[in-house]
Amino acid sequence: MPKILLIEDDISFCKLLEKFLIKKEYEVIIAFSAAEARLAIKNQSFDLILTDLRLPDSDGIGLMAEFKASNPETPVILMTGYSDVNTAVKAIKNGAADYISKPFNPDEVLLVITNALQQTPQADDAPAKEKKPARKQTPANENEFVKGISVASKKLLDHIQLVSPTDMSVLIIGESGTGKEIIAKSIHEQSNRKNNNFIAVDCGAIPKELAASEFFGHLKGSFTGAISDKMGYFEAANGGTLFLDEIGNLSYENQIQLLRALQERKIKPVGSNKEINVDIRIITATNEDLREAVKNGDFREDLYHRINEFSIQSPSLTDREEDLMVFADYFLEKANQQLNKEIIGFAPEVVKIFQNYSWPGNLRELQNCVKRATLLSRGDFIESDVLPAEFFQTQKQQNTTGNFSLSDNEKETIIHALSKAQNNKSEAAKMLKITRKTLYNKLKQYNID
């Protein structure tokens, strides 16, 4: 199986091409920058290198010259969105096996790769060369933590890695659908408690009257309906981690019971006189502003400080735009496995629609959308005709209601939003109801510093 190094800084296009080549029985290693490519070349050998002409930290021709110096037998194919004959000639003269202009069709890619590989000895013809095993698809873990590439995602990962080895209580703050439970699970799996239970509890689903029984357990006959002894969440999580989601939904009385258990690390099942010692780590999550709830008297201040030894912000999808297609590809892989499909990726039109959509439901909405589209798709790629109606209703509404992008005083509106947001571009973009990428384009267009 020929092994290809694919170097491309456009993440969505890179992932799309990677999946297409894997389906055509190539082993593919991807790099999003020249630095990553150099590291890959240093640690591995490749049968072919496919690189973009323009990279954020280098250019394809210069990079190709480096590779040719150390691996003269490895063919290099250049890709570019700038169809320039002079550039093509220069690339060929400098040793490129071939040159492809974007956009290109899949058949063209296969033909160019096949021709380039035929010009060099392959693994099948060189017994001394190590043959690579076929790449196996690993099942997508339902609670797998996906590492994004945005600034917000990198900060999130840093905080997880920093706090995981400790026993500090962690409060995860974020909108619904941003993956707070997955963050909590990741902290547990990187902690010293990883071999013990991780118990997740939705506090919003527990009736006020049953909270004590759910948390601490009960003895048979302790109240009407208690037909047998029951172990509570605290005891079940003993030695491990207890994750309390939407903790702001607990009643004031239940907050008092929880605080006492956290302070003393002892619980007493309902109907019992015997205390049980528990050794647990507490991770909580909320989509509310608990500080505001404390001010309003809806949440106990002492409990707030007890659960908030370290806080982590779970960023919304609009705050991590660069990660959008990373997550979309991950959810597509999961959907393919669950639905027994082999969809390669997303059509360019769908990528644009995704990037222009506001994603009010965050990652949960994205996952549901991708799974539905995967089920409905009949070809190799997800096309726009299988997307939910709300994507197009949003576009229609934007085009008919004086959307920001169509207003007559864009520049003044942008300046006003930036001033109100104290030059925080993410906040300004939210106020303007546009993506951060669109805002940056507008700043460049109007030459706004």
C-alpha positions as a printed NumPy array, in Angstrom:
array([[  0.   ,   0.   ,   0.   ],
       [  1.679,   3.264,  -1.155],
       [  2.173,   5.774,   1.631],
       [  1.47 ,   9.459,   0.88 ],
       [  2.383,  12.572,   2.859],
       [ -0.375,  15.139,   2.263],
       [  0.595,  18.73 ,   3.135],
       [ -2.303,  21.194,   3.063],
       [ -3.275,  24.033,   5.434],
       [ -6.939,  24.056,   4.365],
       [ -8.212,  21.6  ,   6.986],
       [-11.571,  20.753,   5.426],
       [-10.056,  20.217,   1.966],
       [ -7.169,  18.227,   3.455],
       [ -9.515,  15.907,   5.375],
       [-11.672,  15.456,   2.287],
       [ -8.703,  14.495,   0.129],
       [ -7.317,  12.25 ,   2.873],
       [-10.538,  10.232,   3.082],
       [-10.767,   9.975,  -0.696],
       [ -7.214,   8.608,  -0.95 ],
       [ -7.74 ,   6.174,   1.943],
       [-10.823,   4.84 ,   0.179],
       [ -8.666,   4.321,  -2.912],
       [ -6.316,   2.182,  -0.764],
       [ -3.53 ,   4.64 ,  -0.076],
       [ -2.052,   5.131,   3.381],
       [ -2.157,   8.852,   4.152],
       [ -0.315,  10.948,   6.727],
       [ -1.408,  14.591,   6.882],
       [  0.477,  17.759,   7.824],
       [ -1.086,  21.208,   8.077],
       [  2.201,  23.132,   7.86 ],
       [  5.759,  22.873,   6.582],
       [  6.996,  22.354,  10.162],
       [  4.713,  19.333,  10.632],
       [  5.794,  17.992,   7.239],
       [  9.488,  18.239,   8.095],
       [  8.881,  16.322,  11.3  ],
       [  6.93 ,  13.621,   9.442],
       [  9.698,  13.25 ,   6.83 ],
       [ 12.288,  12.971,   9.583],
       [ 10.441,  10.155,  11.363],
       [  8.909,   8.227,   8.449],
       [  9.464,   7.282,   4.828],
       [  6.934,   8.008,   2.087],
       [  6.278,   6.773,  -1.427],
       [  4.921,  10.147,  -2.561],
       [  4.515,  13.705,  -1.257],
       [  1.48 ,  15.798,  -2.198],
       [  1.912,  19.412,  -1.081],
       [  0.09 ,  22.698,  -1.483],
       [  2.074,  25.445,  -3.192],
       [  1.257,  28.033,  -0.545],
       [  1.604,  27.147,   3.135],
       [  1.399,  29.417,   6.192],
       [  5.083,  28.938,   7.057],
       [  6.677,  28.129,   3.673],
       [  6.009,  27.632,  -0.027],
       [  5.684,  24.316,  -1.79 ],
       [  8.609,  24.808,  -4.152],
       [ 11.059,  25.63 ,  -1.364],
       [  9.735,  22.758,   0.706],
       [ 10.046,  20.423,  -2.25 ],
       [ 13.698,  21.389,  -2.652],
       [ 14.323,  20.429,   0.983],
       [ 12.636,  17.066,   0.55 ],
       [ 14.465,  16.332,  -2.687],
       [ 17.806,  16.991,  -1.015],
       [ 17.204,  14.259,   1.566],
       [ 14.854,  11.985,  -0.412],
       [ 15.698,  12.373,  -4.107],
       [ 13.728,   9.258,  -5.145],
       [ 10.434,  10.361,  -3.586],
       [  8.123,  12.019,  -6.162],
       [  6.564,  15.345,  -5.174],
       [  3.288,  16.646,  -6.625],
       [  2.394,  20.303,  -6.136],
       [ -1.178,  21.568,  -5.706],
       [ -2.198,  25.18 ,  -6.129],
       [ -5.252,  27.349,  -6.425],
       [ -3.246,  29.777,  -8.518],
       [ -3.148,  28.318, -12.012],
       [  0.044,  29.932, -13.285],
       [  1.97 ,  28.353, -16.156],
       [  5.219,  29.977, -15.054],
       [  4.851,  28.529, -11.577],
       [  4.105,  25.109, -13.062],
       [  7.197,  25.254, -15.247],
       [  9.336,  26.382, -12.322],
       [  8.003,  23.521, -10.209],
       [  8.749,  20.921, -12.86 ],
       [ 12.236,  22.339, -13.403],
       [ 12.914,  22.097,  -9.688],
       [ 12.057,  18.424,  -9.671],
       [  8.294,  18.158,  -9.201],
       [  6.849,  14.949, -10.601],
       [  3.695,  16.81 , -11.592],
       [  1.473,  19.784, -10.907],
       [ -2.282,  20.022, -10.241],
       [ -4.396,  23.18 , -10.346],
       [ -7.281,  23.592,  -7.91 ],
       [-10.127,  22.922,  -8.158],
       [ -9.45 ,  19.463,  -9.534],
       [-11.585,  16.372,  -9.905],
       [-10.889,  13.042,  -8.148],
       [-10.072,  11.195, -11.378],
       [ -7.359,  13.734, -12.164],
       [ -5.817,  13.279,  -8.72 ],
       [ -5.722,   9.492,  -9.074],
       [ -4.221,   9.7  , -12.55 ],
       [ -1.454,  12.109, -11.481],
       [ -0.623,  10.049,  -8.379],
       [ -0.612,   6.782, -10.313],
       [  1.705,   8.202, -12.987],
       [  4.081,   9.643, -10.372],
       [  4.28 ,   6.367,  -8.454],
       [  4.926,   4.38 , -11.634],
       [  8.062,   6.428, -12.197],
       [  9.651,   5.114,  -8.982],
       [ 10.225,   1.599,  -7.564],
       [  7.347,   0.545,  -5.308],
       [  7.297,  -1.574,  -2.197],
       [  6.096,  -4.597,  -4.181],
       [  9.194,  -4.381,  -6.402],
       [ 11.678,  -3.757,  -3.596],
       [ 11.812,  -6.624,  -1.103],
       [ 14.178,  -4.735,   1.184],
       [ 11.641,  -1.982,   1.712],
       [  9.288,  -2.454,   4.616],
       [  5.701,  -3.032,   3.577],
       [  3.148,  -0.982,   5.474],
       [  0.062,  -2.666,   6.906],
       [ -3.35 ,  -1.569,   5.702],
       [ -4.816,   1.246,   7.759],
       [ -7.607,   0.007,   9.993],
       [-10.462,   2.244,  10.986],
       [-10.665,   2.487,  14.74 ],
       [-14.148,   2.708,  16.198],
       [-15.066,   6.235,  17.221],
       [-15.446,   6.396,  20.981],
       [-18.738,   7.997,  21.996],
       [-16.954,  10.036,  24.693],
       [-13.687,  10.644,  22.871],
       [-12.135,  14.064,  23.44 ],
       [-11.389,  15.591,  20.031],
       [ -8.414,  17.934,  20.011],
       [ -9.159,  21.064,  18.031],
       [ -6.651,  23.448,  16.465],
       [ -8.207,  26.796,  17.443],
       [ -6.787,  29.029,  20.165],
       [ -9.823,  28.277,  22.35 ],
       [ -9.349,  24.529,  21.922],
       [ -5.659,  24.656,  22.704],
       [ -6.365,  26.656,  25.862],
       [ -9.012,  24.108,  26.852],
       [ -6.592,  21.225,  26.325],
       [ -3.895,  22.993,  28.35 ],
       [ -6.285,  23.475,  31.268],
       [ -7.412,  19.831,  31.139],
       [ -3.839,  18.572,  31.153],
       [ -2.935,  20.969,  33.96 ],
       [ -5.757,  20.09 ,  36.361],
       [ -6.251,  16.379,  35.586],
       [ -3.436,  14.961,  37.775],
       [ -4.667,  16.932,  40.801],
       [ -7.667,  16.253,  43.04 ],
       [ -9.039,  19.788,  42.689],
       [-12.769,  20.263,  42.245],
       [-13.442,  21.524,  38.716],
       [-16.343,  23.659,  37.493],
       [-16.936,  23.45 ,  33.729],
       [-18.813,  26.44 ,  32.325],
       [-20.325,  26.536,  28.862],
       [-23.404,  26.627,  26.664],
       [-25.561,  23.548,  26.179],
       [-24.185,  21.149,  23.611],
       [-20.514,  22.159,  23.937],
       [-19.37 ,  18.795,  25.306],
       [-19.001,  19.503,  29.022],
       [-19.417,  15.844,  29.999],
       [-16.728,  14.801,  27.509],
       [-14.372,  17.35 ,  29.078],
       [-15.145,  15.91 ,  32.527],
       [-14.559,  12.38 ,  31.254],
       [-11.239,  13.448,  29.746],
       [-10.124,  14.928,  33.091],
       [-11.024,  11.656,  34.823],
       [ -9.183,   9.525,  32.26 ],
       [ -5.995,  11.571,  32.72 ],
       [ -6.185,  11.505,  36.52 ],
       [ -4.913,   9.064,  39.135],
       [ -8.514,   7.867,  39.521],
       [ -8.847,   6.648,  35.918],
       [ -9.087,   2.977,  36.957],
       [-12.116,   3.685,  39.157],
       [-15.681,   4.711,  38.346],
       [-16.727,   7.856,  36.527],
       [-20.342,   8.528,  37.525],
       [-22.243,  11.189,  35.559],
       [-25.407,  12.693,  37.044],
       [-27.878,  15.093,  35.412],
       [-28.971,  17.242,  38.344],
       [-31.824,  18.704,  36.324],
       [-33.432,  15.264,  36.02 ],
       [-33.518,  14.549,  39.784],
       [-36.764,  15.455,  41.602],
       [-36.144,  17.567,  44.698],
       [-37.755,  14.97 ,  46.963],
       [-35.548,  12.121,  45.703],
       [-32.212,  13.948,  45.554],
       [-30.959,  12.673,  48.929],
       [-31.791,   9.095,  47.976],
       [-30.145,   9.467,  44.543],
       [-26.969,  11.019,  45.945],
       [-26.549,   9.052,  49.177],
       [-28.677,   5.918,  48.726],
       [-31.385,   4.54 ,  51.017],
       [-32.35 ,   1.501,  53.053],
       [-35.299,  -0.718,  52.287],
       [-38.492,   0.64 ,  53.841],
       [-37.021,   4.062,  54.635],
       [-39.86 ,   5.714,  52.681],
       [-42.804,   4.717,  50.543],
       [-41.497,   3.023,  47.414],
       [-38.15 ,   2.026,  48.923],
       [-38.645,  -1.696,  48.241],
       [-34.925,  -2.52 ,  48.488],
       [-31.605,  -1.045,  49.565],
       [-30.102,   1.35 ,  47.045],
       [-26.541,   2.594,  46.583],
       [-26.281,   6.317,  45.89 ],
       [-24.102,   8.119,  43.371],
       [-21.527,   9.133,  45.987],
       [-20.891,   5.573,  47.088],
       [-20.896,   4.311,  43.487],
       [-18.194,   6.844,  42.624],
       [-16.071,   6.013,  45.69 ],
       [-12.407,   6.101,  44.661],
       [-13.313,   7.709,  41.344],
       [-14.974,  10.826,  39.956],
       [-18.518,  12.142,  40.401],
       [-19.661,  14.467,  37.619],
       [-22.67 ,  16.651,  38.442],
       [-24.055,  18.205,  35.272],
       [-26.244,  21.343,  35.419],
       [-25.615,  21.71 ,  39.135],
       [-27.42 ,  25.052,  39.117],
       [-30.728,  23.15 ,  38.879],
       [-30.42 ,  21.755,  42.419],
       [-32.833,  23.156,  44.98 ],
       [-31.451,  25.218,  47.861],
       [-32.18 ,  22.355,  50.28 ],
       [-30.346,  19.862,  48.063],
       [-27.407,  22.28 ,  47.831],
       [-27.108,  22.189,  51.647],
       [-27.062,  18.369,  51.633],
       [-24.446,  18.327,  48.874],
       [-22.248,  20.883,  50.635],
       [-22.234,  18.874,  53.85 ],
       [-21.211,  15.704,  51.998],
       [-18.405,  17.516,  50.166],
       [-17.072,  19.142,  53.328],
       [-17.089,  16.015,  55.491],
       [-16.531,  13.41 ,  52.762],
       [-19.085,  11.324,  54.592],
       [-22.597,  10.321,  53.574],
       [-25.538,   8.802,  55.387],
       [-28.057,   6.796,  53.316],
       [-31.694,   7.736,  53.867],
       [-33.066,   5.66 ,  56.753],
       [-29.603,   4.762,  58.075],
       [-27.712,   5.919,  61.166],
       [-24.391,   4.74 ,  59.794],
       [-22.049,   7.112,  58.007],
       [-20.003,   5.957,  55.049],
       [-16.63 ,   7.522,  54.227],
       [-16.232,   8.399,  50.565],
       [-13.138,   9.368,  48.588],
       [-14.302,  11.089,  45.43 ],
       [-13.325,  13.876,  43.106],
       [-16.1  ,  16.297,  42.191],
       [-16.445,  17.784,  38.715],
       [-19.475,  19.973,  38.056],
       [-20.873,  21.732,  35.009],
       [-23.349,  24.497,  34.295],
       [-24.648,  26.631,  31.449],
       [-25.744,  29.304,  33.929],
       [-23.836,  32.166,  35.511],
       [-23.526,  30.781,  39.052],
       [-21.986,  34.014,  40.301],
       [-25.172,  35.807,  39.311],
       [-27.195,  33.019,  40.957],
       [-25.171,  33.555,  44.146],
       [-25.925,  37.294,  44.068],
       [-29.626,  36.562,  43.603],
       [-29.651,  34.094,  46.488],
       [-30.451,  31.094,  44.243],
       [-27.126,  29.326,  44.769],
       [-25.144,  29.   ,  47.983],
       [-21.899,  30.95 ,  47.924],
       [-20.074,  28.426,  50.133],
       [-21.047,  25.594,  47.772],
       [-19.954,  27.663,  44.775],
       [-16.464,  28.114,  46.218],
       [-16.331,  24.438,  47.226],
       [-16.96 ,  23.208,  43.651],
       [-14.958,  25.951,  41.935],
       [-11.372,  25.309,  42.966],
       [-10.57 ,  25.443,  39.26 ],
       [-12.877,  26.551,  36.438],
       [-12.725,  25.581,  32.772],
       [-14.554,  27.352,  29.964],
       [-16.126,  24.99 ,  27.414],
       [-16.058,  27.122,  24.239],
       [-19.02 ,  27.351,  21.902],
       [-18.673,  26.342,  18.269],
       [-18.665,  29.994,  17.19 ],
       [-15.619,  30.546,  19.419],
       [-13.696,  27.751,  17.717],
       [-14.483,  28.272,  14.034],
       [-11.229,  26.668,  12.93 ],
       [-12.372,  23.419,  14.553],
       [-15.708,  23.201,  12.74 ],
       [-14.655,  20.793,  10.001],
       [-12.409,  18.846,  12.389],
       [-15.501,  17.998,  14.426],
       [-17.634,  17.515,  11.313],
       [-15.165,  14.921,  10.007],
       [-15.085,  13.185,  13.385],
       [-18.885,  13.014,  13.534],
       [-18.94 ,  11.746,   9.939],
       [-16.604,   8.906,  10.907],
       [-18.887,   8.019,  13.813],
       [-21.982,   8.177,  11.606],
       [-20.362,   5.973,   8.966],
       [-19.671,   3.313,  11.586],
       [-23.079,   3.531,  13.214],
       [-25.025,   3.53 ,   9.942],
       [-22.707,   1.186,   8.015],
       [-22.031,   3.851,   5.368],
       [-18.885,   4.926,   3.507],
       [-19.362,   8.636,   2.928],
       [-15.986,  10.207,   2.115],
       [-16.636,  13.791,   3.13 ],
       [-18.506,  17.052,   2.532],
       [-19.077,  18.809,  -0.785],
       [-17.456,  22.283,  -0.973],
       [-20.908,  23.912,  -0.988],
       [-21.783,  22.152,   2.285],
       [-18.524,  23.304,   3.903],
       [-19.441,  26.913,   3.043],
       [-22.956,  26.475,   4.419],
       [-21.549,  25.005,   7.635],
       [-19.09 ,  27.877,   7.994],
       [-21.822,  30.492,   7.559],
       [-24.279,  28.861,   9.974],
       [-24.453,  30.06 ,  13.594],
       [-24.799,  26.589,  15.251],
       [-26.991,  27.59 ,  18.222],
       [-26.991,  23.95 ,  19.373],
       [-23.185,  23.775,  19.234],
       [-21.496,  20.365,  18.877],
       [-24.688,  18.449,  19.647],
       [-26.47 ,  20.139,  16.737],
       [-23.491,  19.529,  14.437],
       [-23.392,  15.844,  15.361],
       [-27.116,  15.402,  14.75 ],
       [-26.906,  17.25 ,  11.438],
       [-23.984,  15.151,  10.179],
       [-25.602,  11.874,  11.246],
       [-28.872,  12.754,   9.503],
       [-27.054,  13.87 ,   6.349],
       [-24.976,  10.675,   6.348],
       [-28.14 ,   8.576,   6.501],
       [-29.744,  10.479,   3.613],
       [-26.666,  10.645,   1.372],
       [-26.469,   8.172,  -1.524],
       [-23.201,   9.279,  -3.109],
       [-19.618,   9.573,  -1.862],
       [-20.083,  13.092,  -0.498],
       [-22.641,  14.898,   1.636],
       [-24.408,  17.408,  -0.612],
       [-26.548,  20.416,   0.331],
       [-29.817,  18.706,  -0.612],
       [-29.632,  16.475,   2.504],
       [-29.144,  19.32 ,   4.979],
       [-31.985,  20.348,   7.336],
       [-34.32 ,  23.126,   6.179],
       [-33.198,  25.547,   8.9  ],
       [-29.849,  26.072,   7.156],
       [-31.594,  27.551,   4.137],
       [-34.26 ,  29.379,   6.152],
       [-31.449,  31.185,   7.97 ],
       [-29.822,  32.136,   4.671],
       [-33.151,  33.367,   3.264],
       [-33.856,  35.401,   6.378],
       [-30.399,  36.967,   6.212],
       [-30.909,  37.93 ,   2.569],
       [-34.373,  39.465,   3.04 ],
       [-34.294,  41.245,   6.395],
       [-31.513,  43.772,   5.976],
       [-28.761,  41.452,   7.167],
       [-25.587,  43.01 ,   8.47 ],
       [-23.653,  42.196,   5.298],
       [-26.221,  44.111,   3.195],
       [-26.525,  47.211,   5.35 ],
       [-25.536,  50.643,   4.075],
       [-23.403,  51.573,   7.098],
       [-21.343,  48.433,   7.669],
       [-18.15 ,  50.2  ,   8.648],
       [-19.821,  52.344,  11.318],
       [-21.731,  49.346,  12.673],
       [-18.538,  47.289,  12.954],
       [-16.654,  50.106,  14.71 ],
       [-19.546,  50.567,  17.141],
       [-19.676,  46.819,  17.916],
       [-15.908,  46.676,  18.481],
       [-16.102,  49.648,  20.812],
       [-18.963,  48.11 ,  22.779],
       [-17.084,  44.795,  23.013],
       [-13.889,  46.597,  24.095],
       [-12.194,  45.406,  20.9  ],
       [-12.97 ,  41.744,  21.666],
       [-13.541,  40.456,  18.123],
       [-15.317,  37.274,  19.185],
       [-17.837,  39.268,  21.228],
       [-18.242,  41.827,  18.45 ],
       [-18.963,  39.066,  15.933],
       [-21.666,  37.678,  18.233],
       [-23.263,  41.11 ,  18.56 ],
       [-23.264,  41.495,  14.787],
       [-24.582,  37.935,  14.336],
       [-21.806,  37.007,  11.926],
       [-18.911,  34.567,  12.14 ],
       [-15.535,  35.728,  13.362],
       [-14.074,  34.872,   9.953],
       [-16.605,  37.207,   8.274],
       [-15.722,  39.951,  10.748],
       [-12.001,  39.63 ,   9.984],
       [-12.754,  39.874,   6.264],
       [-14.808,  43.018,   6.881],
       [-12.03 ,  44.559,   9.003],
       [ -9.612,  43.974,   6.156],
       [-12.09 ,  45.275,   3.582],
       [-12.654,  48.549,   5.448],
       [ -9.054,  48.808,   6.71 ],
       [-10.174,  48.891,  10.344],
       [ -7.363,  48.343,  12.853]])
